[in-house]
């Protein structure tokens, strides 16, 4: 992957240039979006001009820079960070925590969970706990990590019938997040889970039957039956806090009537 300049480099110019190049946007296009000029963008990137705080934030918005990295840009430009990083257990986020709990609780009997930027599970409902029943104790110790849980040989991986396809989906999802956030801890997690062994054969790949799903399903064995789900991920709109910006809510929707019926009868 591309190596990017660090915040230790002088000024915000190199960081802004790296984000612009990663987004594959020309200086002229960025200038038009930000109501500036290509000349000014060039001067900012080369350090000949110090951008105002407003300009840093405007460019970051048009480059879709994550909230955490917007703080880094501001620091590099000589300004104070704009966005706080409030611990999730802080009383200030009490309403958020309660809302999340109500949301995922209301989704039962279907599985739903909330993860942070490193896929650590910060909340999960009873549907998720049903699926992880029987997983090795070490993987369930805090912090519970969704990627390790899904792909580790002692986790859910042996029970996932279409492991190769689902593993590919999860790794591609992580690659997109690494490109977006440029996080070294996330890269380390990716390298760890990508190195987990994969069975030689995948029973789901051997079937000649067409897949009757509208999205790639997660097909997982549970108590002698195969349950099928499709995943949906939601984030918060226009977050003003680093912690909130990095939360993602994943819900698993039954992909067939049999799965829905089983979950409704087992949890309700």
C-alpha positions in Angstrom: 0.0 0.0 0.0 1.0 3.6 -0.5 3.2 5.2 2.1 1.9 8.6 3.3 3.6 11.4 5.1 3.2 11.6 8.9 2.0 14.4 11.0 5.6 14.9 12.1 6.3 16.6 8.7 6.2 20.4 8.8 2.9 21.9 8.1 -0.4 20.4 6.7 0.6 20.6 3.1 2.1 17.1 2.7 -0.9 15.6 4.5 -3.4 17.4 2.3 -1.5 16.4 -0.8 -1.5 12.8 0.3 -5.3 12.8 0.9 -5.9 14.5 -2.4 -3.8 12.0 -4.3 -5.4 9.1 -2.5 -8.8 10.4 -3.5 -7.5 10.8 -7.0 -8.6 14.4 -7.3 -6.6 17.1 -9.1 -5.7 20.4 -7.6 -8.1 22.1 -10.0 -11.0 19.9 -9.1 -10.4 20.3 -5.4 -10.1 24.1 -5.8 -13.5 24.2 -7.6 -15.1 22.1 -4.9 -13.6 24.3 -2.1 -14.2 27.6 -3.8 -10.5 28.3 -4.0 -7.9 28.3 -6.8 -5.5 25.6 -8.1 -2.7 28.1 -7.4 -3.7 28.4 -3.7 -4.0 24.7 -3.3 -0.6 24.2 -4.8 0.9 26.8 -2.5 -0.7 25.1 0.5 0.6 21.7 -0.4 4.1 22.9 -1.0 4.1 25.0 2.2 4.4 28.3 0.5 1.0 29.3 2.0 -0.4 28.6 5.4 -4.1 27.7 5.2 -6.6 29.2 7.6 -8.3 26.9 10.0 -11.5 27.3 7.9 -9.6 26.3 4.8 -8.2 23.2 6.4 -11.6 22.1 7.5 -13.1 22.9 4.1 -10.5 20.9 2.2 -10.8 18.0 4.7 -14.6 17.9 4.1 -14.2 17.9 0.3 -11.5 15.2 0.5 -13.8 13.1 2.8 -11.0 13.0 5.5 -12.1 11.0 8.6 -12.8 13.1 11.7 -9.7 11.8 13.6 -7.5 12.7 10.7 -9.1 16.2 10.5 -7.7 16.8 14.0 -4.3 15.7 12.7 -4.5 18.1 9.8 -5.4 21.0 12.2 -2.5 20.2 14.5 -0.1 20.0 11.5 -1.3 23.4 10.4 -0.8 24.9 13.9 -4.4 24.9 15.1 -6.1 23.2 18.0 -8.1 20.0 17.3 -11.7 20.7 16.6 -13.3 17.3 17.4 -13.2 15.8 20.9 -12.6 12.0 21.5 -15.0 11.2 24.3 -14.8 7.8 25.9 -17.9 5.8 25.2 -18.5 5.3 28.9 -18.4 9.1 29.6 -21.6 10.5 31.0 -21.7 12.9 28.1 -22.5 10.0 25.8 -25.1 8.5 28.0 -27.9 9.3 25.5 -25.9 7.7 22.7 -25.3 4.5 24.7 -29.0 4.2 25.6 -30.0 4.8 22.0 -27.7 2.1 20.8 -28.9 -0.4 23.3 -32.5 0.3 22.4 -31.7 0.1 18.7 -30.0 -3.3 18.8 -32.4 -4.6 21.5 -35.3 -3.7 19.3 -33.7 -5.6 16.4 -34.0 -8.9 18.3 -34.4 -11.8 17.6 -32.1 -11.0 14.7 -28.4 -10.3 15.5 -27.1 -6.8 15.8 -23.8 -5.4 17.2 -21.8 -2.2 17.4 -18.1 -2.0 16.7 -15.4 0.7 16.9 -12.7 1.5 14.3 -10.8 -1.6 15.2 -13.8 -3.9 15.0 -13.9 -4.2 18.8 -17.5 -5.0 19.9 -18.9 -2.3 22.1 -22.4 -3.6 22.2 -24.3 -6.7 21.1 -27.8 -8.1 21.4 -29.0 -11.6 22.3 -29.1 -12.7 18.6 -25.3 -12.2 18.4 -24.7 -14.1 21.6 -26.8 -17.0 20.3 -24.5 -17.3 17.2 -21.3 -17.2 19.2 -22.4 -19.9 21.7 -19.7 -22.6 21.9 -16.9 -20.3 20.7 -13.6 -20.7 22.6 -13.3 -18.6 25.8 -10.2 -16.8 24.8 -11.9 -15.2 21.8 -14.7 -14.0 24.0 -12.5 -12.2 26.5 -12.6 -8.4 26.3 -12.1 -6.7 24.0 -14.2 -9.0 21.9 -13.1 -8.4 18.2 -15.6 -9.1 15.5 -12.9 -10.0 12.8 -11.0 -12.4 15.1 -14.3 -14.0 16.1 -15.4 -14.5 12.5 -12.2 -15.7 11.0 -10.2 -17.4 13.7 -10.1 -21.3 13.5 -11.3 -21.5 17.0 -14.0 -18.9 16.4 -16.9 -19.0 14.0 -14.8 -19.9 10.9 -15.3 -23.7 11.1 -19.1 -23.1 11.2 -19.3 -20.7 8.3 -20.4 -22.7 5.2 -19.2 -20.2 2.7 -16.0 -19.2 4.5 -13.9 -18.4 1.5 -16.5 -16.0 0.1 -17.3 -14.4 3.5 -13.6 -14.1 4.4 -13.0 -12.4 1.1 -15.8 -9.9 1.8 -14.5 -9.1 5.3 -10.9 -8.6 4.1 -12.1 -6.3 1.3 -14.1 -4.4 3.9 -11.0 -4.0 6.1 -8.9 -2.9 3.1 -11.4 -0.1 2.3 -11.2 1.0 5.9 -7.4 1.0 5.9 -7.4 3.1 2.7 -9.9 5.5 4.3 -8.4 5.8 7.8 -4.7 4.9 7.1 -4.7 3.2 10.6 -1.6 1.2 11.5 -3.5 -0.7 14.3 -6.1 -1.6 11.7 -3.5 -2.7 9.2 -1.9 -4.9 11.9 -5.3 -6.5 12.6 -5.8 -7.1 8.9 -2.4 -8.8 8.6 -3.3 -11.0 11.6 -6.7 -12.2 10.4 -5.6 -12.6 6.8 -2.9 -15.0 8.0 -5.4 -17.4 9.7 -5.5 -20.8 7.9 -8.4 -21.5 5.5 -9.7 -25.0 4.7 -8.7 -26.4 1.4 -12.3 -27.0 0.3 -15.4 -24.9 0.8 -18.6 -26.9 0.6 -20.6 -23.9 -0.5 -18.3 -23.4 -3.5 -19.0 -26.9 -4.7 -22.7 -26.5 -5.2 -24.0 -26.0 -8.7 -27.3 -24.5 -7.5 -27.8 -20.7 -8.1 -27.6 -18.6 -5.0 -31.2 -17.3 -4.3 -30.0 -14.2 -2.4 -30.0 -10.5 -3.2 -26.6 -10.0 -1.5 -23.7 -12.2 -0.4 -25.0 -14.2 2.5 -23.3 -15.3 5.7 -24.2 -19.0 5.9 -23.4 -20.4 9.3 -24.2 -23.7 11.1 -26.0 -23.5 14.4 -27.3 -26.5 16.3 -27.4 -28.7 13.3 -29.0 -26.3 10.9 -27.7 -23.7 8.4 -28.8 -20.1 9.1 -28.4 -17.5 6.4 -28.0 -13.7 6.9 -27.2 -10.6 4.8 -25.4 -7.8 6.5 -26.2 -4.1 6.7 -23.8 -1.5 8.2 -24.8 1.9 9.4 -22.8 4.9 10.8 -23.8 8.2 12.3 -24.6 11.2 10.1 -22.2 14.2 10.4 -20.5 13.1 13.7 -18.8 15.8 15.7 -16.8 13.4 18.0 -14.1 11.0 17.0 -15.5 8.2 19.1 -19.0 8.5 17.5 -17.5 8.9 14.0 -15.8 5.6 14.3 -18.8 3.5 15.5 -20.6 1.2 13.1 -23.8 -0.7 13.7 -24.1 -4.0 11.9 -27.3 -5.8 11.6 -27.9 -9.3 10.2 -31.1 -9.7 8.3 -32.4 -13.2 7.8 -31.9 -14.2 4.1 -34.5 -16.8 4.0 -37.8 -17.7 5.7 -36.3 -20.7 7.6 -33.7 -18.5 9.3 -36.3 -15.9 10.3 -38.7 -18.6 11.7 -35.9 -20.3 13.7 -34.7 -17.1 15.3 -38.3 -16.0 16.1 -39.0 -19.3 17.8 -35.7 -19.6 19.7 -35.5 -16.1 21.2 -39.0 -14.8 21.6 
